[in-house]
C-alpha cells in the first residue's frame, strides 16, 4: 500500500506539533535532572555540615576530658609506673620489600 499525497500533506502539517512535543519532553527531562542534582547537592551540603558539627563537639569533649584528668590529682608514682610499662613495649614493623612494586593488569 503506497503513501498517497493527501497523507503526506497531513503528515507535514502535523510535523510542527510533533516537534513541539519532542522539545517539551526534552526540556522536561533536563529540568528533572537539574532538580535532582540540586537535591543531591543540598543533601551533600547538609551531610558536610553535620560532620563539621560533630567533629567540633568531639574536640570539645577531648579538651574537657584532658582537663578533668589533670584536675583529678593522680599520684606521681602512678605516672612513673605508666612510663615504665610504656618503655618496655617495643613495636616491630614488618614490611614486604616487593609490596607495591608490581601491578597485575590481567584482570
DSSP file (Angstrom, degrees, kcal/mol; ACC not computed):
  #  RESIDUE AA STRUCTURE BP1 BP2  ACC     N-H-->O    O-->H-N    N-H-->O    O-->H-N    TCO  KAPPA ALPHA  PHI   PSI    X-CA   Y-CA   Z-CA
    1    1 A X              0   0    0      0, 0.0     2,-0.1     0, 0.0     0, 0.0   0.000 360.0 360.0 360.0 122.9    0.0    0.0    0.0
    2    2 A X        -     0   0    0      1,-0.1     2,-0.5     0, 0.0     0, 0.0  -0.409 360.0-102.4 -87.7 160.3    1.6    3.3   -1.1
    3    3 A X        -     0   0    0     -2,-0.1     2,-0.2     4,-0.0    -1,-0.1  -0.727  36.7-140.6 -84.6 127.2    1.5    6.6    0.6
    4    4 A X    >>  -     0   0    0     -2,-0.5     4,-1.6     1,-0.1     3,-0.7  -0.530  19.3-115.7 -84.9 152.7   -0.9    9.0   -1.0
    5    5 A X  H 3> S+     0   0    0      1,-0.2     4,-2.0     2,-0.2     5,-0.1   0.825 116.0  58.2 -58.5 -31.9   -0.2   12.7   -1.5
    6    6 A X  H 3> S+     0   0    0      1,-0.2     4,-1.9     2,-0.2    -1,-0.2   0.862 103.4  52.9 -67.2 -33.8   -3.0   13.6    0.9
    7    7 A X  H <> S+     0   0    0     -3,-0.7     4,-2.5     2,-0.2    -1,-0.2   0.901 107.7  50.9 -66.4 -40.4   -1.3   11.6    3.6
    8    8 A X  H  X S+     0   0    0     -4,-1.6     4,-2.9     2,-0.2     5,-0.2   0.891 108.0  52.8 -63.8 -39.5    1.9   13.5    3.1
    9    9 A X  H  X S+     0   0    0     -4,-2.0     4,-1.9     1,-0.2    -1,-0.2   0.920 111.8  45.4 -61.9 -42.9    0.1   16.8    3.4
   10   10 A X  H  X S+     0   0    0     -4,-1.9     4,-1.2     2,-0.2    -2,-0.2   0.903 113.0  51.0 -66.7 -40.7   -1.4   15.7    6.7
   11   11 A X  H  X S+     0   0    0     -4,-2.5     4,-0.6     1,-0.2     3,-0.4   0.933 112.1  45.4 -63.2 -47.0    1.9   14.4    7.9
   12   12 A X  H >< S+     0   0    0     -4,-2.9     3,-0.5     1,-0.2     4,-0.5   0.828 109.6  54.9 -68.8 -31.5    3.8   17.6    7.1
   13   13 A X  H 3< S+     0   0    0     -4,-1.9     4,-0.3    -5,-0.2     3,-0.2   0.786 110.5  46.7 -72.4 -24.1    1.1   19.8    8.6
   14   14 A X  H 3X S+     0   0    0     -4,-1.2     4,-1.9    -3,-0.4     3,-0.2   0.512  88.0  89.0 -92.4  -5.9    1.4   17.9   11.9
   15   15 A X  H <X S+     0   0    0     -4,-0.6     4,-2.7    -3,-0.5     5,-0.2   0.864  83.4  54.8 -62.6 -37.8    5.2   17.9   12.0
   16   16 A X  H  > S+     0   0    0     -4,-0.5     4,-1.9    -3,-0.2    -1,-0.2   0.883 108.7  48.7 -65.6 -36.2    5.4   21.3   13.9
   17   17 A X  H  > S+     0   0    0     -4,-0.3     4,-2.0    -3,-0.2    -1,-0.2   0.905 112.2  48.5 -67.2 -41.0    3.1   19.9   16.6
   18   18 A X  H  X S+     0   0    0     -4,-1.9     4,-2.3     1,-0.2    -2,-0.2   0.920 110.9  50.0 -65.2 -43.6    5.2   16.8   16.9
   19   19 A X  H  X S+     0   0    0     -4,-2.7     4,-2.4     1,-0.2    -1,-0.2   0.881 109.0  52.3 -65.3 -36.5    8.4   18.7   17.1
   20   20 A X  H  X S+     0   0    0     -4,-1.9     4,-2.3     2,-0.2    -1,-0.2   0.902 109.7  49.6 -63.7 -40.5    7.0   21.0   19.8
   21   21 A X  H  X S+     0   0    0     -4,-2.0     4,-2.2     2,-0.2    -2,-0.2   0.909 110.8  49.4 -63.9 -41.6    6.0   17.9   21.8
   22   22 A X  H  X S+     0   0    0     -4,-2.3     4,-2.3     2,-0.2    -2,-0.2   0.918 111.1  49.2 -64.7 -43.2    9.5   16.4   21.5
   23   23 A X  H  X S+     0   0    0     -4,-2.4     4,-2.5     1,-0.2    -1,-0.2   0.909 110.9  50.3 -62.8 -42.3   11.2   19.7   22.5
   24   24 A X  H  X S+     0   0    0     -4,-2.3     4,-2.2     1,-0.2    -1,-0.2   0.897 110.0  50.3 -63.6 -39.8    8.9   19.9   25.6
   25   25 A X  H  X S+     0   0    0     -4,-2.2     4,-2.1     2,-0.2    -1,-0.2   0.908 111.2  48.5 -64.6 -41.7    9.7   16.3   26.6
   26   26 A X  H  X S+     0   0    0     -4,-2.3     4,-2.3     1,-0.2    -2,-0.2   0.905 111.8  49.0 -65.5 -41.1   13.4   17.0   26.3
   27   27 A X  H  X S+     0   0    0     -4,-2.5     4,-2.6     1,-0.2    -1,-0.2   0.878 109.1  53.6 -65.1 -36.9   13.1   20.2   28.3
   28   28 A X  H  X S+     0   0    0     -4,-2.2     4,-2.5     2,-0.2    -2,-0.2   0.911 109.1  48.2 -63.3 -42.3   11.1   18.2   31.0
   29   29 A X  H  X S+     0   0    0     -4,-2.1     4,-2.4     2,-0.2    -2,-0.2   0.917 112.7  48.4 -64.9 -43.2   13.9   15.6   31.2
   30   30 A X  H  X S+     0   0    0     -4,-2.3     4,-2.4     2,-0.2    -2,-0.2   0.909 112.4  48.6 -63.6 -42.1   16.6   18.3   31.5
   31   31 A X  H  X S+     0   0    0     -4,-2.6     4,-2.4     2,-0.2    -2,-0.2   0.914 111.2  50.2 -63.5 -43.0   14.6   20.1   34.2
   32   32 A X  H  X S+     0   0    0     -4,-2.5     4,-2.2     1,-0.2    -2,-0.2   0.919 111.5  48.5 -61.6 -44.0   14.0   16.9   36.1
   33   33 A X  H  X S+     0   0    0     -4,-2.4     4,-2.3     1,-0.2    -2,-0.2   0.905 111.7  49.0 -64.2 -41.6   17.7   16.1   36.0
   34   34 A X  H  X S+     0   0    0     -4,-2.4     4,-2.2     2,-0.2    -1,-0.2   0.890 111.2  49.6 -67.3 -37.6   18.7   19.6   37.2
   35   35 A X  H  X S+     0   0    0     -4,-2.4     4,-2.1     2,-0.2    -1,-0.2   0.891 110.8  50.6 -65.6 -38.5   16.2   19.4   40.1
   36   36 A X  H  X S+     0   0    0     -4,-2.2     4,-2.1     2,-0.2    -2,-0.2   0.901 110.1  49.5 -65.5 -41.5   17.6   16.0   41.0
   37   37 A X  H  X S+     0   0    0     -4,-2.3     4,-2.5     2,-0.2    -2,-0.2   0.895 108.7  53.1 -64.3 -40.0   21.1   17.4   41.0
   38   38 A X  H  X S+     0   0    0     -4,-2.2     4,-2.4     1,-0.2    -2,-0.2   0.910 108.7  50.3 -61.0 -41.8   20.1   20.3   43.2
   39   39 A X  H  X S+     0   0    0     -4,-2.1     4,-2.1     2,-0.2    -1,-0.2   0.901 110.8  48.7 -63.0 -41.3   18.6   17.9   45.7
   40   40 A X  H  X S+     0   0    0     -4,-2.1     4,-2.4     2,-0.2    -2,-0.2   0.896 110.5  50.8 -66.2 -39.8   21.8   15.9   45.8
   41   41 A X  H  X S+     0   0    0     -4,-2.5     4,-2.4     2,-0.2    -2,-0.2   0.920 110.2  49.6 -64.1 -42.8   23.9   19.0   46.2
   42   42 A X  H  X S+     0   0    0     -4,-2.4     4,-2.4     1,-0.2    -1,-0.2   0.901 110.6  50.3 -62.7 -40.6   21.7   20.1   49.1
   43   43 A X  H  X S+     0   0    0     -4,-2.1     4,-2.4     2,-0.2    -1,-0.2   0.905 110.5  49.8 -64.0 -41.0   22.0   16.7   50.8
   44   44 A X  H  X S+     0   0    0     -4,-2.4     4,-2.5     2,-0.2    -2,-0.2   0.908 110.5  49.8 -63.7 -41.4   25.8   16.8   50.4
   45   45 A X  H  X S+     0   0    0     -4,-2.4     4,-2.2     2,-0.2    -2,-0.2   0.923 111.8  48.0 -63.2 -43.8   25.9   20.2   52.0
   46   46 A X  H  X S+     0   0    0     -4,-2.4     4,-2.2     1,-0.2    -1,-0.2   0.899 111.2  51.0 -63.9 -39.8   23.8   19.1   54.9
   47   47 A X  H  X S+     0   0    0     -4,-2.4     4,-2.1     1,-0.2    -2,-0.2   0.909 110.1  49.4 -64.4 -41.6   25.9   16.0   55.4
   48   48 A X  H  X S+     0   0    0     -4,-2.5     4,-2.3     1,-0.2    -1,-0.2   0.884 110.0  51.3 -65.1 -38.0   29.1   18.1   55.4
   49   49 A X  H  X S+     0   0    0     -4,-2.2     4,-2.3     2,-0.2    -1,-0.2   0.900 109.3  50.6 -65.0 -40.0   27.6   20.5   58.0
   50   50 A X  H  X S+     0   0    0     -4,-2.2     4,-2.2     2,-0.2    -2,-0.2   0.907 110.1  50.0 -63.7 -40.9   26.6   17.6   60.2
   51   51 A X  H  X S+     0   0    0     -4,-2.1     4,-2.2     1,-0.2    -2,-0.2   0.914 110.7  49.3 -64.7 -42.8   30.1   16.2   60.0
   52   52 A X  H  X S+     0   0    0     -4,-2.3     4,-1.9     1,-0.2    -1,-0.2   0.909 110.2  51.3 -64.0 -40.6   31.6   19.5   60.9
   53   53 A X  H  X S+     0   0    0     -4,-2.3     4,-1.8     1,-0.2    -1,-0.2   0.914 111.4  46.6 -63.4 -43.1   29.3   19.9   63.9
   54   54 A X  H  X S+     0   0    0     -4,-2.2     4,-2.4     1,-0.2    -1,-0.2   0.881 109.7  53.5 -69.6 -36.1   30.1   16.5   65.3
   55   55 A X  H  X S+     0   0    0     -4,-2.2     4,-2.0     1,-0.2    -1,-0.2   0.880 108.1  51.0 -66.8 -35.1   33.9   17.0   64.9
   56   56 A X  H  X S+     0   0    0     -4,-1.9     4,-1.8     2,-0.2    -1,-0.2   0.909 110.5  49.1 -65.4 -41.1   33.7   20.3   66.8
   57   57 A X  H  X S+     0   0    0     -4,-1.8     4,-2.0     1,-0.2    -2,-0.2   0.897 109.4  51.7 -65.6 -40.0   31.8   18.5   69.6
   58   58 A X  H  X S+     0   0    0     -4,-2.4     4,-2.1     1,-0.2    -1,-0.2   0.899 108.0  52.4 -64.4 -39.4   34.3   15.7   69.8
   59   59 A X  H  X S+     0   0    0     -4,-2.0     4,-1.8     1,-0.2    -1,-0.2   0.892 109.1  49.7 -62.6 -39.4   37.2   18.2   70.0
   60   60 A X  H  X S+     0   0    0     -4,-1.8     4,-2.3     1,-0.2    -1,-0.2   0.879 108.5  53.3 -66.8 -37.0   35.4   19.9   72.9
   61   61 A X  H  X S+     0   0    0     -4,-2.0     4,-2.6     1,-0.2    -2,-0.2   0.889 106.9  52.0 -65.9 -38.4   34.9   16.6   74.7
   62   62 A X  H  X S+     0   0    0     -4,-2.1     4,-2.4     2,-0.2    -1,-0.2   0.898 109.4  49.7 -64.9 -39.2   38.6   15.8   74.4
   63   63 A X  H  X S+     0   0    0     -4,-1.8     4,-2.2     2,-0.2    -2,-0.2   0.931 111.9  47.5 -64.9 -44.3   39.5   19.1   75.9
   64   64 A X  H  X S+     0   0    0     -4,-2.3     4,-2.3     1,-0.2    -2,-0.2   0.907 112.2  49.9 -63.6 -41.2   37.1   18.5   78.8
   65   65 A X  H  X S+     0   0    0     -4,-2.6     4,-2.0     1,-0.2    -1,-0.2   0.902 110.2  51.1 -64.0 -39.8   38.5   15.0   79.3
   66   66 A X  H  X S+     0   0    0     -4,-2.4     4,-1.4     1,-0.2    -1,-0.2   0.890 111.4  47.2 -64.7 -39.5   42.0   16.3   79.4
   67   67 A X  H  X S+     0   0    0     -4,-2.2     4,-2.0     1,-0.2    -1,-0.2   0.883 110.2  52.1 -70.0 -37.7   41.2   18.9   81.9
   68   68 A X  H  X S+     0   0    0     -4,-2.3     4,-0.7     1,-0.2    -2,-0.2   0.863 108.3  51.1 -68.8 -33.4   39.4   16.5   84.2
   69   69 A X  H  < S+     0   0    0     -4,-2.0     5,-0.4     1,-0.2     4,-0.3   0.849 110.3  49.5 -72.3 -31.5   42.3   14.1   84.2
   70   70 A X  H >< S+     0   0    0     -4,-1.4     3,-0.7     1,-0.2    -2,-0.2   0.880 113.5  46.2 -70.3 -37.2   44.7   16.9   85.1
   71   71 A X  H 3< S+     0   0    0     -4,-2.0    -1,-0.2     1,-0.2    -2,-0.2   0.565  90.7  82.9 -82.8  -8.7   42.4   18.0   88.0
   72   72 A X  T 3< S-     0   0    0     -4,-0.7    -1,-0.2    -3,-0.2    -2,-0.1   0.705  96.0-127.1 -73.3 -16.7   41.8   14.5   89.3
   73   73 A X    <   -     0   0    0     -3,-0.7    -2,-0.1    -4,-0.3    -3,-0.1   0.979  29.9-164.1  75.5  57.3   45.1   14.6   91.3
   74   74 A X        -     0   0    0     -5,-0.4     2,-0.2    -4,-0.2    -1,-0.1  -0.389  26.1-103.2 -72.6 153.2   46.8   11.4   90.2
   75   75 A X     >  -     0   0    0      1,-0.1     4,-1.2    -2,-0.1     3,-0.5  -0.504  19.7-131.3 -73.1 142.9   49.7   10.1   92.3
   76   76 A X  H  > S+     0   0    0      1,-0.2     4,-1.8     2,-0.2     5,-0.1   0.814 107.7  62.0 -63.6 -28.9   53.2   10.8   90.8
   77   77 A X  H  > S+     0   0    0      1,-0.2     4,-1.9     2,-0.2    -1,-0.2   0.870  99.7  54.2 -66.2 -35.1   54.0    7.1   91.5
   78   78 A X  H  > S+     0   0    0     -3,-0.5     4,-1.9     1,-0.2    -1,-0.2   0.870 106.6  52.0 -64.6 -37.1   51.2    6.1   89.1
   79   79 A X  H  X S+     0   0    0     -4,-1.2     4,-2.0     1,-0.2    -1,-0.2   0.905 108.5  50.2 -66.0 -40.8   52.7    8.2   86.3
   80   80 A X  H  X S+     0   0    0     -4,-1.8     4,-2.1     1,-0.2    -2,-0.2   0.889 108.9  52.1 -64.8 -38.9   56.1    6.6   86.8
   81   81 A X  H  X S+     0   0    0     -4,-1.9     4,-2.2     1,-0.2    -1,-0.2   0.901 108.8  50.5 -63.8 -41.1   54.6    3.1   86.6
   82   82 A X  H  X S+     0   0    0     -4,-1.9     4,-2.3     1,-0.2    -1,-0.2   0.889 109.6  51.0 -65.2 -38.3   52.9    4.0   83.3
   83   83 A X  H  X S+     0   0    0     -4,-2.0     4,-1.8     2,-0.2    -1,-0.2   0.890 109.8  50.0 -66.0 -38.8   56.1    5.4   81.9
   84   84 A X  H  X S+     0   0    0     -4,-2.1     4,-1.2     2,-0.2    -2,-0.2   0.907 111.6  48.1 -65.5 -41.8   57.9    2.2   82.8
   85   85 A X  H  X S+     0   0    0     -4,-2.2     4,-1.0     1,-0.2     3,-0.3   0.909 112.3  48.8 -66.0 -42.0   55.3    0.0   81.2
   86   86 A X  H  < S+     0   0    0     -4,-2.3    -1,-0.2     1,-0.2    -2,-0.2   0.830 108.0  54.4 -69.7 -30.4   55.3    2.1   78.0
   87   87 A X  H  < S+     0   0    0     -4,-1.8    -1,-0.2     1,-0.2    -2,-0.2   0.791 104.8  55.0 -73.1 -26.2   59.1    1.9   77.7
   88   88 A X  H  < S+     0   0    0     -4,-1.2     2,-0.5    -3,-0.3    -1,-0.2   0.772  89.6  86.8 -76.4 -26.2   59.0   -1.9   77.9
   89   89 A X     <  -     0   0    0     -4,-1.0     2,-0.5    -3,-0.2    -4,-0.0  -0.647  59.2-175.1 -80.9 123.2   56.7   -2.2   75.0
   90   90 A X        -     0   0    0     -2,-0.5     2,-0.4     2,-0.0    -3,-0.0  -0.979  11.6-150.2-121.1 126.2   58.5   -2.3   71.6
   91   91 A X        -     0   0    0     -2,-0.5     2,-0.5     2,-0.0    -2,-0.0  -0.807   5.8-156.6 -97.8 134.0   56.6   -2.4   68.4
   92   92 A X        -     0   0    0     -2,-0.4     2,-0.6     2,-0.0    -2,-0.0  -0.930   2.8-155.3-109.7 131.0   58.1   -4.0   65.3
   93   93 A X        -     0   0    0     -2,-0.5     2,-0.5     2,-0.0    -2,-0.0  -0.924   7.6-161.1-107.0 121.2   57.0   -3.0   61.9
   94   94 A X        -     0   0    0     -2,-0.6     2,-0.4     2,-0.0    -2,-0.0  -0.891   9.7-172.9-105.0 126.7   57.5   -5.7   59.2
   95   95 A X        -     0   0    0     -2,-0.5     2,-0.6     3,-0.0     3,-0.0  -0.943  22.7-132.8-122.1 141.8   57.4   -4.5   55.6
   96   96 A X    >   -     0   0    0     -2,-0.4     3,-1.3     1,-0.1    -2,-0.0  -0.818  12.9-151.5 -89.1 121.4   57.5   -6.6   52.4
   97   97 A X  T 3  S+     0   0    0     -2,-0.6    -1,-0.1     1,-0.3     0, 0.0   0.780  95.2  49.9 -67.6 -24.6   60.1   -5.1   50.1
   98   98 A X  T >> S+     0   0    0      2,-0.1     3,-1.5     3,-0.1     4,-0.6   0.458  82.8 118.5 -91.5   0.1   58.2   -6.3   47.0
   99   99 A X  T <4 S+     0   0    0     -3,-1.3    -4,-0.0     1,-0.3     0, 0.0  -0.515  83.6   8.0 -71.4 125.1   54.9   -4.8   48.1
  100  100 A X  T 34 S+     0   0    0     -2,-0.3    -1,-0.3     2,-0.2    -2,-0.1   0.479 102.3 100.4  87.3   2.7   53.6   -2.2   45.7
  101  101 A X  T <4 S+     0   0    0     -3,-1.5     2,-0.3     1,-0.0    -2,-0.1   0.770  74.6  54.5 -90.9 -28.3   56.3   -2.8   43.1
  102  102 A X     <  -     0   0    0     -4,-0.6     2,-0.5     2,-0.0    -2,-0.2  -0.809  64.5-153.7-112.5 149.8   54.2   -4.9   40.7
  103  103 A X        -     0   0    0     -2,-0.3     2,-0.8    -3,-0.0    -2,-0.0  -0.984  11.3-143.7-122.0 125.9   50.9   -4.2   39.0
  104  104 A X        +     0   0    0     -2,-0.5     3,-0.3     1,-0.1    -2,-0.0  -0.794  26.7 166.6 -90.4 109.5   48.5   -7.0   38.0
  105  105 A X        +     0   0    0     -2,-0.8    -1,-0.1     1,-0.2    -2,-0.0   0.294  51.3  95.9-104.2   8.0   46.9   -6.0   34.7
  106  106 A X              0   0    0      1,-0.1    -1,-0.2     0, 0.0    -2,-0.0   0.716 360.0 360.0 -75.7 -18.6   45.5   -9.4   33.8
  107  107 A X              0   0    0     -3,-0.3    -1,-0.1     0, 0.0    -2,-0.0   0.358 360.0 360.0  94.3 360.0   42.3   -8.5   35.3
